Amino acid sequence: MTPDFLVIGAGVAGLQAAIELADAGDVLVVAKDSIWESSSAYAQGGVAVALSDDDEIALHEQDTLAAGDGLCDPVAVQALVQQGPAAIQRLLEWGAAFDRDGMKLAFGREGAHSRNRILHANGDSTGREMARTLYQKAASLPNVRIESFTAMTDLLVANGTVTGAVFFDELSQNLTPVYARATLLATGGMGRIYRDTTNPDVATGDGVAVAYRAGAELSDLEFVQFHPTALLVPGAPRFLLSEALRGEGAFLRNVKGERFMDRYSPMLELAPRDVVARAIVAEAQRTGADHVLLDLTHLPKGFAETRFPRIYATCKQFGIDLDTEPAPVTPAAHYAMGGVRSGLSGMSSLPRLYLAGEVACTGVHGANRLASNSLLEGLVFGALAGSAMKRWAKTPMERGEVPGEAEFPQMEESTLRSLAWEKCSLLRDRHRLDCLLRQLANVPSAPGRGSRALHELRNMKQVLELIARCALVREESRGAHHRLDFPETKEAFRKHSLITLGSEVRFD
């Protein structure tokens, strides 16, 4: 199979890039699972954009830079906020149904935003609606083909140039190469390496792992955002209770019923996510509990069901009626600010390899992503990457050697995820990180053709090791990275971590 362009990932970023590429050649979009099983489709919160009457692009830019704690790339942030309004207008033209107040778009507010600028769809299904709109548009284009249930295992490389990717066919148990003139990774995040996560099962860090093995440069992997409020009910997944709940007036209380955020931030429940997440951990420890409470009971009866129907129904399914009782919540792994290093065009350090969405590290999010900027990043940078890839439309197709048998770690996925949570999550220190790296180094491996689950486990182990290595050398606390043994932010570390295959972590 030899499309002109190969797009790996069918969330907002991948579909947006495919739409942009469709007039330049044949585009193959590949999804590891169902087309709807992506981080985009799970994104409840909303999409941030400066379109309301009382907002300004400069204010969105300022809020993004402040949340990034000194590590945002100002040029990338400027591109995001300036091109965001046109990207959303285009989505509206394609049929996206965002919530409205009468005829006008309805804008909400979330943590660390200075204005109401968050658009939602059906209250808490924003990512799903954006993905639906983009899928409908992409599928209508004759040059775009979309394949589901096709898992990537490695990139194809010839003389340092990416020439496509290898995919695992679960039915035949065979590896199939797909060559292309240019390849885009839009594979989403890596949250599934953690025991407690809001991410879908497909978020196993595949894009970061395969790019690393191919020799691409990675950046800022130590910055993993933990969402403050995931549902904590026995037998329930760590379902995300959107920050928009707090934006609409929900309170955080400890198990004694006391509001506590005034002890941690003057912004109270709308402080940046890293601040709220650490406050929840501290308050739970102070009260001897494993959770705090998210309380909407003071809001009008029926508000939660009307405004957040998916959240309300899920909580009700697990025995929590948000109208009458608060929900037990705890932080969970949510978003990776770091990833494969890329510029405004989405180009990686390897020729013909591009990135968009959560797998990319564009510098937009810095050390801590501003709430609801990720869906906008997928739109804006997906389009930029797709546009940049067109330069390869008429170039010769190259081939790359198909990798042989891989080495798969001989460990249970649950063990790896527990190790990640215990030693490399919200609170870190040298002892825990050293211990984690030793344990990972001692895991035996064995060759084989594997299965999708084994390929994912291989990628998860590799990504966890890379996060731990980067976290160990950043001897400070900044944004989502918090070291108990280095609690202060240091100017000397106002740099990006970089790592490539066969090298130590360095800073730039």
C-alpha positions as CSV (number, residue, x, y, z in Angstrom):
1,M,0.0,0.0,0.0
2,T,1.5,3.3,-1.1
3,P,-0.6,6.4,-0.4
4,D,1.0,9.8,-1.0
5,F,0.4,10.8,2.6
6,L,0.1,8.5,5.7
7,V,-1.8,9.9,8.7
8,I,-1.5,7.8,11.9
9,G,-4.3,8.7,14.3
10,A,-7.9,9.7,13.6
11,G,-8.6,12.2,16.4
12,V,-9.0,16.0,15.8
13,A,-5.4,16.6,14.8
14,G,-5.2,13.7,12.3
15,L,-8.5,14.3,10.6
16,Q,-7.8,18.0,10.3
17,A,-4.4,17.3,8.7
18,A,-6.0,14.8,6.3
19,I,-8.6,17.4,5.2
20,E,-5.8,19.9,4.6
21,L,-3.8,17.3,2.5
22,A,-6.7,16.0,0.4
23,D,-6.1,18.3,-2.5
24,A,-2.4,17.3,-2.8
25,G,-2.7,13.5,-3.2
26,D,-4.1,10.3,-1.8
27,V,-4.3,10.3,2.0
28,L,-4.6,7.2,4.2
29,V,-5.8,7.8,7.8
30,V,-5.2,4.9,10.1
31,A,-6.9,4.4,13.5
32,K,-5.6,1.8,16.0
33,D,-9.1,1.0,17.2
34,S,-12.5,2.3,16.3
35,I,-12.6,5.7,14.7
36,W,-14.3,7.0,17.8
37,E,-11.8,5.6,20.3
38,S,-9.5,8.6,20.6
39,S,-8.5,11.0,23.2
40,S,-10.3,13.7,21.2
41,A,-13.6,11.8,21.5
42,Y,-13.2,11.6,25.3
43,A,-12.5,15.3,25.7
44,Q,-15.4,16.6,27.7
45,G,-14.2,20.0,28.8
46,G,-14.3,22.2,25.7
47,V,-12.3,24.2,23.3
48,A,-10.8,27.5,24.2
49,V,-10.9,30.3,21.7
50,A,-11.1,34.1,21.9
51,L,-14.4,34.7,20.1
52,S,-16.7,36.2,22.7
53,D,-17.5,39.9,22.8
54,D,-15.5,40.6,26.0
55,D,-12.4,38.5,25.1
56,E,-9.2,39.3,23.2
57,I,-6.6,37.2,21.5
58,A,-4.0,38.9,23.6
59,L,-5.7,37.8,26.8
60,H,-5.9,34.2,25.6
61,E,-2.2,34.4,24.8
62,Q,-1.4,35.9,28.2
63,D,-3.3,33.2,30.1
64,T,-1.6,30.4,28.1
65,L,1.9,31.8,28.8
66,A,1.1,32.1,32.5
67,A,-0.1,28.5,32.8
68,G,3.0,27.2,31.0
69,D,5.2,28.4,33.9
70,G,8.0,29.9,31.8
71,L,8.4,27.1,29.2
72,C,5.9,28.0,26.5
73,D,7.3,28.9,23.0
74,P,5.8,32.4,22.5
75,V,5.7,32.0,18.7
76,A,3.8,28.7,19.0
77,V,1.3,30.3,21.5
78,Q,0.8,33.2,19.2
79,A,0.0,30.9,16.3
80,L,-2.5,29.0,18.4
81,V,-4.5,31.9,19.7
82,Q,-4.3,33.9,16.4
83,Q,-5.3,31.1,14.1
84,G,-7.8,29.5,16.6
85,P,-10.8,31.7,15.8
86,A,-10.6,31.0,12.0
87,A,-10.2,27.3,12.7
88,I,-13.4,27.3,14.9
89,Q,-15.3,29.3,12.4
90,R,-14.4,26.7,9.7
91,L,-15.6,23.9,12.0
92,L,-18.9,25.8,12.4
93,E,-19.2,26.0,8.6
94,W,-18.7,22.3,8.4
95,G,-21.6,21.7,10.8
96,A,-20.2,21.6,14.3
97,A,-23.0,22.1,16.9
98,F,-21.6,24.0,19.8
99,D,-23.8,25.0,22.7
100,R,-25.6,28.4,22.3
101,D,-27.4,30.9,24.4
102,G,-30.2,31.9,22.1
103,M,-28.5,32.6,18.7
104,K,-25.1,33.3,20.2
105,L,-22.4,30.8,21.1
106,A,-22.3,30.1,24.8
107,F,-18.9,30.5,26.4
108,G,-17.9,29.0,29.8
109,R,-14.8,29.5,32.0
110,E,-12.3,27.0,33.4
111,G,-9.2,27.2,35.6
112,A,-6.6,29.9,34.9
113,H,-8.7,31.6,32.2
114,S,-9.3,35.3,32.7
115,R,-12.4,35.4,30.4
116,N,-15.3,33.1,29.5
117,R,-13.9,31.5,26.3
118,I,-14.7,27.8,26.5
119,L,-17.0,26.4,23.9
120,H,-18.9,23.2,24.7
121,A,-21.0,20.8,22.7
122,N,-23.9,19.1,24.5
123,G,-22.4,20.3,27.7
124,D,-19.7,17.7,28.1
125,S,-19.2,16.0,24.7
126,T,-17.1,18.7,22.9
127,G,-14.3,16.5,21.6
128,R,-16.8,13.9,20.3
129,E,-18.7,16.6,18.4
130,M,-15.5,18.1,16.9
131,A,-14.3,14.6,15.9
132,R,-17.7,13.8,14.3
133,T,-17.6,17.0,12.3
134,L,-14.1,16.4,11.0
135,Y,-14.8,12.7,10.3
136,Q,-17.8,13.6,8.2
137,K,-15.8,16.2,6.3
138,A,-12.8,14.0,5.7
139,A,-14.9,11.0,4.7
140,S,-16.6,13.2,2.1
141,L,-13.3,13.8,0.3
142,P,-12.5,11.4,-2.5
143,N,-8.8,11.4,-1.8
144,V,-9.1,10.4,1.9
145,R,-9.4,6.8,2.9
146,I,-9.9,5.9,6.6
147,E,-8.9,2.5,8.1
148,S,-9.8,1.3,11.6
149,F,-8.4,-1.4,13.9
150,T,-4.9,-1.1,12.5
151,A,-2.1,-0.8,15.0
152,M,1.3,0.8,14.2
153,T,4.4,-1.0,15.5
154,D,7.3,1.0,14.1
155,L,8.3,3.6,11.6
156,L,10.1,2.7,8.4
157,V,13.4,4.6,7.9
158,A,15.8,4.7,5.0
159,N,19.1,6.7,5.4
160,G,17.7,8.7,8.2
161,T,14.4,9.6,6.4
162,V,11.0,8.3,7.4
163,T,9.4,6.5,4.5
164,G,6.2,5.1,6.2
165,A,5.2,2.8,9.0
166,V,4.7,-0.8,9.9
167,F,1.3,-2.1,11.0
168,F,0.2,-5.2,12.9
169,D,-2.7,-7.2,11.5
170,E,-4.3,-9.1,14.4
171,L,-6.1,-11.5,12.2
172,S,-3.1,-12.7,10.2
173,Q,-0.5,-11.9,13.0
174,N,1.6,-10.3,10.2
175,L,3.4,-7.1,10.0
176,T,2.5,-5.0,7.0
177,P,4.6,-2.0,5.7
178,V,2.9,1.1,4.4
179,Y,5.1,3.5,2.4
180,A,4.3,7.1,1.9
181,R,5.9,10.3,0.7
182,A,5.4,11.9,4.1
183,T,4.0,10.5,7.4
184,L,2.1,12.3,10.2
185,L,1.9,11.0,13.7
186,A,-1.3,12.1,15.4
187,T,-1.4,9.2,17.8
188,G,-2.5,11.1,20.9
189,G,-1.1,10.7,24.4
190,M,0.4,8.3,26.9
191,G,-1.9,8.4,29.9
192,R,-2.5,4.7,30.0
193,I,1.0,4.1,31.4
194,Y,-0.5,5.2,34.7
195,R,-2.8,3.1,37.0
196,D,-5.2,6.0,37.5
197,T,-5.9,7.9,34.2
198,T,-8.7,9.6,32.4
199,N,-7.3,8.4,29.1
200,P,-8.9,5.8,26.8
201,D,-7.2,2.4,26.4
202,V,-5.5,3.4,23.2
203,A,-3.4,6.1,24.8
204,T,-0.3,4.0,25.2
205,G,2.4,6.4,24.0
206,D,2.9,4.6,20.6
207,G,3.9,7.7,18.7
208,V,6.5,8.8,21.2
209,A,8.0,5.3,21.4
210,V,8.2,4.6,17.7
211,A,9.6,8.1,17.0
212,Y,12.3,7.6,19.7
213,R,13.3,4.2,18.2
214,A,13.5,5.8,14.8
215,G,15.9,8.5,16.1
216,A,13.6,11.5,16.5
217,E,14.2,14.1,19.1
218,L,11.8,14.2,22.1
219,S,11.2,17.1,24.5
220,D,9.7,17.9,27.9
221,L,8.5,14.4,28.6
222,E,8.6,15.0,32.4
223,F,5.6,17.3,32.2
224,V,2.6,15.1,32.6
225,Q,-0.6,16.8,33.6
226,F,-2.8,15.2,36.3
227,H,-6.4,16.2,36.1
228,P,-7.6,17.1,39.6
229,T,-11.1,15.6,39.5
230,A,-11.5,12.0,38.4
231,L,-14.4,10.0,39.8
232,L,-13.2,7.6,42.6
233,V,-15.8,4.9,43.1
234,P,-15.0,1.2,43.5
235,G,-15.5,-0.7,40.3
236,A,-15.7,2.5,38.2
237,P,-13.1,3.8,35.7
238,R,-11.4,7.0,36.6
239,F,-14.1,9.0,34.7
240,L,-13.2,12.6,34.2
241,L,-15.4,15.2,35.9
242,S,-14.7,18.2,33.7
243,E,-13.1,21.4,35.0
244,A,-16.2,23.1,33.5
245,L,-18.1,21.8,36.6
246,R,-15.9,24.1,38.8
247,G,-16.2,26.8,36.1
248,E,-20.0,26.7,36.6
249,G,-19.7,26.9,40.4
250,A,-19.0,23.5,41.8
251,F,-17.0,23.5,45.1
252,L,-14.2,21.3,46.3
253,R,-14.7,20.0,49.9
254,N,-12.6,17.7,52.1
255,V,-14.3,14.6,53.7
256,K,-15.3,16.8,56.6
257,G,-17.3,19.0,54.3
258,E,-15.0,22.0,54.4
259,R,-14.0,24.0,51.4
260,F,-10.2,24.1,51.4
261,M,-8.9,25.7,48.2
262,D,-8.5,29.1,50.0
263,R,-5.5,27.5,51.8
264,Y,-3.8,26.8,48.5
265,S,-4.6,29.6,46.0
266,P,-6.5,32.9,45.8
267,M,-8.1,31.6,42.6
268,L,-9.8,28.9,44.7
269,E,-11.4,26.1,42.6
270,L,-10.3,27.9,39.4
271,A,-6.6,27.8,40.1
272,P,-4.3,26.1,37.5
273,R,-4.7,22.3,37.3
274,D,-1.3,21.5,38.9
275,V,-2.1,23.7,41.9
276,V,-5.6,22.1,42.3
277,A,-4.3,18.5,41.9
278,R,-1.6,19.0,44.5
279,A,-4.0,20.7,46.9
280,I,-6.4,17.7,46.6
281,V,-3.5,15.3,47.4
282,A,-2.4,17.4,50.4
283,E,-6.0,17.8,51.7
284,A,-6.7,14.1,51.4
285,Q,-3.5,13.3,53.3
286,R,-4.3,15.9,56.0
287,T,-7.8,14.4,56.6
288,G,-6.6,10.7,56.3
289,A,-8.7,10.1,53.2
290,D,-8.0,8.9,49.7
291,H,-10.3,11.5,48.0
292,V,-12.0,14.9,48.4
293,L,-15.5,15.8,47.3
294,L,-16.8,17.7,44.2
295,D,-20.0,19.4,45.3
296,L,-22.8,20.7,43.1
297,T,-25.6,20.3,45.5
298,H,-25.9,24.1,46.1
299,L,-26.7,24.6,42.4
300,P,-30.3,24.5,41.2
301,K,-31.9,21.1,41.0
302,G,-31.5,19.6,37.5
303,F,-28.6,21.9,36.6
304,A,-26.0,19.1,36.4
305,E,-28.3,16.8,34.3
306,T,-29.1,19.6,31.9
307,R,-25.7,21.2,31.6
308,F,-23.5,18.1,31.8
309,P,-25.7,15.1,30.7
310,R,-22.9,12.6,30.1
311,I,-21.2,13.3,33.4
312,Y,-24.5,13.3,35.3
313,A,-25.6,10.0,33.7
314,T,-22.2,8.3,34.4
315,C,-22.2,9.4,38.0
316,K,-25.8,8.2,38.4
317,Q,-24.7,4.8,36.9
318,F,-22.2,4.4,39.7
319,G,-24.6,5.5,42.5
320,I,-23.9,9.2,42.7
321,D,-26.7,11.7,42.1
322,L,-25.0,15.0,41.7
323,D,-28.2,16.9,42.5
324,T,-28.2,15.5,46.1
325,E,-24.7,14.3,46.9
326,P,-21.1,15.3,46.1
327,A,-18.9,13.0,44.1
328,P,-15.6,11.5,45.5
329,V,-12.7,12.6,43.3
330,T,-9.0,12.2,43.1
331,P,-6.3,13.3,40.5
332,A,-5.6,11.1,37.6
333,A,-3.1,11.2,34.6
334,H,-4.7,13.3,31.9
335,Y,-2.4,15.0,29.3
336,A,1.2,15.0,28.2
337,M,2.7,18.4,27.5
338,G,5.9,16.8,26.1
339,G,6.3,14.5,23.2
340,V,8.1,14.4,19.8
341,R,9.8,17.8,19.3
342,S,8.3,19.7,16.4
343,G,8.1,23.3,15.1
344,L,5.2,25.3,13.8
345,S,5.0,23.2,10.6
346,G,4.8,20.0,12.7
347,M,8.1,18.8,11.2
348,S,10.2,16.5,13.4
349,S,14.0,16.2,13.5
350,L,13.6,13.4,10.9
351,P,12.9,14.3,7.3
352,R,9.3,13.6,6.1
353,L,8.1,12.8,9.7
354,Y,5.5,15.3,11.0
355,L,3.5,15.5,14.3
356,A,0.2,17.0,15.4
357,G,-1.8,16.9,18.6
358,E,-0.8,15.5,22.0
359,V,2.1,13.3,20.6
360,A,3.8,16.6,19.5
361,C,5.8,19.0,21.6
362,T,5.3,22.3,19.9
363,G,6.0,24.4,23.0
364,V,2.4,25.6,23.1
365,H,1.7,24.1,26.5
366,G,5.1,24.7,28.3
367,A,5.2,23.1,31.7
368,N,1.4,23.0,32.2
369,R,-1.3,23.1,29.6
370,L,-4.0,25.8,30.0
371,A,-7.4,24.1,30.2
372,S,-9.2,23.4,26.9
373,N,-6.2,24.5,24.7
374,S,-5.6,20.9,23.5
375,L,-8.5,20.6,21.1
376,L,-7.7,24.0,19.6
377,E,-4.0,22.8,19.2
378,G,-5.2,19.8,17.3
379,L,-7.2,22.0,14.9
380,V,-4.5,24.6,14.4
381,F,-1.4,22.5,14.3
382,G,-3.1,19.7,12.4
383,A,-3.8,22.1,9.6
384,L,-0.3,23.6,9.7
385,A,1.3,20.1,9.5
386,G,-1.0,19.1,6.7
387,S,-0.1,22.2,4.8
388,A,3.6,21.7,5.3
389,M,3.5,18.1,4.2
390,K,2.3,19.0,0.7
391,R,5.8,19.9,-0.2
392,W,6.5,16.2,-0.6
393,A,3.6,15.6,-3.0
394,K,5.7,15.1,-6.2
395,T,8.8,13.6,-4.7
396,P,9.9,10.0,-5.3
397,M,8.5,7.3,-3.1
398,E,11.3,5.6,-1.0
399,R,11.4,2.3,0.8
400,G,12.7,1.4,4.3
401,E,13.7,-1.9,5.8
402,V,10.9,-3.6,7.7
403,P,12.1,-4.4,11.3
404,G,12.4,-8.0,12.4
405,E,11.1,-9.6,15.6
406,A,10.8,-7.1,18.5
407,E,11.8,-7.7,22.1
408,F,8.8,-7.7,24.4
409,P,9.0,-7.0,28.2
410,Q,8.0,-10.0,30.3
411,M,5.8,-8.2,32.8
412,E,2.1,-7.6,33.4
413,E,0.7,-4.3,32.2
414,S,-0.9,-3.8,35.6
415,T,2.5,-4.0,37.3
416,L,3.9,-1.4,35.0
417,R,1.0,1.0,35.5
418,S,1.2,0.6,39.3
419,L,5.0,1.3,39.2
420,A,4.3,4.5,37.1
421,W,1.7,5.7,39.6
422,E,3.7,5.0,42.7
423,K,7.1,6.3,41.6
424,C,6.6,8.8,38.7
425,S,3.2,10.5,39.1
426,L,2.1,13.7,40.8
427,L,4.8,13.8,43.4
428,R,8.4,12.7,42.6
429,D,11.8,12.5,44.2
430,R,15.2,11.0,43.4
431,H,14.7,7.9,45.4
432,R,11.5,6.9,43.7
433,L,12.7,7.7,40.2
434,D,16.0,5.8,40.7
435,C,14.1,2.8,42.1
436,L,11.7,2.9,39.1
437,L,14.5,3.0,36.6
438,R,16.3,0.1,38.3
439,Q,13.1,-2.0,38.3
440,L,12.5,-1.3,34.6
441,A,16.1,-2.1,33.7
442,N,15.7,-5.5,35.4
443,V,12.6,-6.6,33.5
444,P,13.5,-9.5,31.2
445,S,12.5,-9.4,27.6
446,A,11.9,-12.0,24.9
447,P,11.7,-11.9,21.1
448,G,8.6,-12.7,19.1
449,R,6.1,-11.4,16.6
450,G,3.8,-10.4,19.5
451,S,0.2,-9.1,19.6
452,R,-1.2,-5.6,19.7
453,A,-1.2,-5.8,23.5
454,L,2.5,-6.8,23.6
455,H,3.4,-4.0,21.1
456,E,1.6,-1.5,23.4
457,L,3.3,-2.9,26.5
458,R,6.7,-2.5,24.8
459,N,5.8,1.2,24.0
460,M,4.5,1.9,27.5
461,K,7.6,0.6,29.1
462,Q,9.8,2.6,26.8
463,V,7.8,5.8,27.4
464,L,7.8,5.4,31.2
465,E,11.5,5.0,31.2
466,L,11.9,8.1,29.2
467,I,9.6,10.1,31.5
468,A,11.5,9.0,34.5
469,R,14.9,9.8,33.0
470,C,13.7,13.3,32.1
471,A,12.1,13.8,35.5
472,L,15.2,12.7,37.3
473,V,17.5,15.4,35.8
474,R,15.0,18.3,36.2
475,E,16.0,19.1,39.7
476,E,13.3,21.7,40.3
477,S,9.5,21.9,40.5
478,R,7.8,23.7,37.6
479,G,4.3,23.4,36.3
480,A,3.1,19.8,36.3
481,H,6.5,18.5,37.4
482,H,6.8,18.5,41.2
483,R,9.9,17.2,43.0
484,L,9.6,16.8,46.8
485,D,13.4,17.0,47.1
486,F,13.6,20.1,44.8
487,P,10.4,22.1,45.6
488,E,11.5,25.4,44.2
489,T,11.5,26.6,40.6
490,K,15.0,27.4,39.4
491,E,15.9,29.9,36.6
492,A,18.7,27.6,35.5
493,F,16.1,25.0,34.5
494,R,14.0,27.4,32.4
495,K,14.9,25.2,29.5
496,H,13.5,22.3,27.5
497,S,14.6,18.8,28.2
498,L,15.7,16.9,25.1
499,I,16.5,13.2,24.5
500,T,17.2,11.1,21.5
501,L,18.1,7.4,21.1
502,G,21.5,6.6,22.6
503,S,21.9,9.9,24.3
504,E,21.6,11.3,27.8
505,V,19.0,13.9,28.7
506,R,20.2,17.5,27.9
507,F,18.6,20.9,28.2
508,D,18.2,23.6,25.5
